[in-house]
């Protein structure tokens, strides 16, 4: 009886010790991937898409990453009343609005250093096409915010992975010639805006790869991982899963 109890206790102690070691190693600061997340405001129509940003953060947390958020300290292109779905006359700052999503823990994008991070991720939302670049009004002829462009070029030149979802892959298409990205499946009613965006991406000399909402595309050469997210008219859990695929791809490459 005593031997049995000691044996059982010994196994329990070993099990507890193993879990403690595993937890210590999994959450060790030395092993955590340092990921920068760049926001574009707060709200789908004029900033970062909130569900996409949240999904990115949840999957990064689950992957044991250390996250720092950034946003450019600039005025939004415009402000949209999300209840009415129409522009309003007020002005808002991208960094200040992004701080709502970041719970205040955010820095000016000008402070981002590629040497302090292993990867970078850009959630989508119209803010990516309005505040981080001017794709929303100029399409393939758009300009990209200087700090956003510099960040993309720096991570690319250092061979560090870049993740983008929804409309934000157009940033890579504009800044990194010849890259491969996805914004969904072309000629499918569930992806109403994909065909036109894909055509513009191809016209920039890049390659659009059709992927469904639950998938991501990995451009191994350029270390780009993209997923379509809300470019697809899909249930939110499918959006969440696709973003998870993208985040996992980024962390694998980091």
N, C-alpha and C positions, 0 to 999 in steps of 0.2 A: 504493500500500500504506500509506504513512504517513498520507496524507489520510484513507483509510478507517479507520485505527486511531484517528486524532484524532477523526473524526466519531463513531465508536462510543463512544469514551471520553467525548466531550462529552455524548452522549445518556445514558450511564450516570450521569454526574455530575449531569445535570439531573434524572434519575429519582430518584436518591438524595436530591437537594436537595428535590424535590417531596414525597417521603415524609417527610422531616424536618420540613418546614413543616406538612404535614398532621397529623403526630403532635403537633407542638407546639401547633397550634390546637385539635385534638381534646381534648387533655388539659390545655388551659390552665385554670388555676384560675378565671379570669374567666368562662369559659364553662360550667363544670361546674354542673349543677343540684344544689342543696343539699337533700338529702332526709332527713327524720327518719323512722326506723323504730321503731315502738312494739311492744315485746315483752310477753308476759304470763306468762313463766315458761319452762320447758324440758320439753317432752313433750306429746304430743297430748291426753292425758286430763286433765291438770291445768295445762297451760301453753300456750305457743306450739307449733304443729305444726312440727317441726324441718325437714321437707322443704319446707314452704311458706316458712318464714323463709329457708332457704338459697336457694330459688329466687328470692325477692325480691331478695336480696343479689347473686346472680349476674347477674340481669337489670339491676339498677341499675349494677353494675360494667361490664357490657357497654355500657350506655348512657352511660358516662363520668360518672356522678353521684358527688358527694361525699356520703358517708353518715355519719350519726351515729345511734347507737341509744339508746333510752330505755326505761325501765320504771318503774312505780310502786313505791315503797319500802314495800310492804305485805305482810302475810302472805297466802299462798295460801288460797283457800277451803278446800281440803283437799289432801292428797297421795295420789296413786294409785300403787300398785305396778304398773308397766306390764307386768311379767312375768305377774302373776296377774290383772290387770285389776280390782283391788279396792282400796278405800281403805285406807290405813295410818294408824297413830296419830301419826306424826311431823309436825312443822311445818316449813315452808320459806318463805323470803322470795322474793317475785316478782322483785325487782331482783337478788338474789344468784343465783337460778336462771337468770335471763335472761342474766347475765354469762357463763354457760357457752356460750351460743349466740354471744355477741358477742366471745368470746375475751378477755373482761375489759374491752373498750373500750366502756363503756356509762355512761350518766349517769342520775341520778334524774330521773324525768319532771317533777318540780317545777322543774327547771332548763331545761326546753324553752322557747325563745323563738321565736315565729312569725316575728319579723323576721329571724332568722338562717337561715331555711329557705324554700325555694321550694315544697315539697310535703311531705306526710306519708303514710305507708303503715302499715297494720295487718295483719300476717299473721293467719291464723286459728288454729284449735285450740281445745279446750274452755276454755283459759285466758282467751280473749277473752270467753267467755260466763260464766265463773266468777269471774275476778279483775278484769277490766276493767269488768264489769257483772254483774248477777245474772240474766241471761236464762236460764241453765241451770236455775234453780229457780223463777223467777217469770214467764218468758216476756215477753209484751208489757208486763206490769206491773212490769218490772224497774227497778232504779235503776242509774245509770252512775256509776262512780268520778268524783269531782269533778275530778281532774286530767285524766282522759281527756275528760270533757265539755268542760272549758275549752279543751283543745287542739283538739278538733273545732270548737267554736264560733269560736275564734280564726282558724284556717285558713279556715274558711268565710266569716267576715266580711271577711277580707282578700282573698277571691277566689282563694285558692291551692288547688290540687288535692289531693284526698284519695283514696287508694287503699285498698281493703279486699277481703279474700278469705275464702272459706269462710263461717264463721258471723259474722265480724266486721262485715259490712254491717248487722247488726241494731243496731250502735252508732249508725250514721248514721240509721237509721230511727227510733231513739228520741230522738236529739238534734236532728235536722234535719227538722222536719215537712214533708211534701209532697215529699220527695226520691224519686228512682228508684234502685232497686238490683236486683241479681240474686243469688240463691243457688242457681241451677240451673234445671232444667226441671220444671215441675209435672206430676204424674200420669205419671211415668216411673219404672219400677223401678230404673233406674240411679241415680236421685236419691231415695233412700228418705225423707229428712227434709225435702225441699224443700217439699212441699205444705203441711205444717203451719206451717213457718217463713214461707212466703210469705203464708199466710192471716193470720198475726199481723202481718206487715209491713203488709199492706193495711189491717188493722184500726186500725193506728196513723195512718192517713191518708196513708201513702206508697204508692208503686206498685211492685209486683214485676214485673220483666220477665224472662221465660224466656229463658235463654241456655245453650248447651251448654258443656261443660267446657273446650273450647278457645277460647272466646270471652270477651269482657268487655263490660260495658255501660257506656256513657258518658252520664251525666246532665250535659248541657252547661250547663244553668242553674245547677246547684249545684257543678259541677266535681268530681263524684264518679265514680270508675271502680271497678267491682266485678267479681269473677269468682267462680265457685262452688268451685273447687279440690276439696278432699276431701269436699265435700257430694255429690260424684259418686263412684260406685264405678267408677273408671277407672284405667287404667295410669298409672304415675307420670309418664311422659313427656308424657301429655296434660295432667296437672295442671300440669307445668312450663310447657308451651306456653301454657296459659290465663293463668297468672300473668305470663308474658312479655307477653301482650297487655295485661294490666292495667297493668304497669309502663310499657310503651311509651305507653299512653294518658295516664298520669300525667305522664311526662316531656314529652309533646307539649303538654300544657296548662300546664306550669310556665313 
